[in-house]
Amino acid sequence: MPVRTFHFNNPISAARPDGVASTVTQLSRGSEVMVEETGTPDSKGMTLGTHRGKRVLVFEQDLDEQRRISPLSETDR
């Protein structure tokens, strides 16, 4: 399945899902998040992706802003 890869120029907030609970964390500048091409935001505007092999929820708005800042950071694998 095609994947979009985002490299962030600034730190972003993310949630690490763990069953019914989630842990809020901050991904540092330069972090890479991979999102499936078919990934869609949930009711809170968050999209499921992976960071360092672990599942994370990131705000779709952060992905959109990153796309505007550096369109070359998005690649298909």
N, C-alpha and C positions, 0 to 999 in steps of 0.2 A: 504494500500500500504506500503511495507517495507521502512524503513527509516534508513539512516546511520547517526550516531551521532558522531561528532568530538569534542574533548576537546583540546583546544590549549594551549600549554606550553609557547607560546610567543604571544605578541600582533600581530594582523593582520589587514590589511586594508580591508574595506568592503564598499559597496555602498548600501544605502537604496533607493530603487526605489520609485518614487512618480510621477506617470503619465509619462510625457515625460522627466522629470528631475530626477536626482538622487542626493542624498547628500552623500558625501564621509565621512566616519567615521573610527575610529579605535576601534576594539574590544579588550578589555583588556585580559591580560594573564588569563587563566582559563575559558575563554568564551566557551560556548557550541553552536554549530551550527548543526542543523538537515537538512539533504538533502535527498530528495526522492531517492530511489534506481535507478530510471530511469532518474534522473537529469543529463543533459548533458551540457557541457559548451557552451556559446554563441560564437559569432565571436571574442569577446575580451578575451576569455578564462575564463569567469566568470560563476559560477553556482548559481542558485537560491536556497536559503535555508531559514531557520528561526532561529532567535536569540531572545530569550525572547518573543516569540509569534509574532514577526514582521518580515516581509520579508527583506532579505539581499542578496546581490550578493557578493560572495567571489571568489577569484581566485582559479581555479582548481589546480594550482601549489601549493598553500598553503595547500589544502586538501591532495594532493599527498605527500608533505613534512611531514605533520603531520602523515600520514599513515606510513611513513618510520621511524619516530622518535619513535612512540609508537603505534604499531599495535593493542594493546588491547583497545585503546581509541575509536575504531570504533565498534559500536554494532548495532544489529538489534532490532527494537522494534515492 
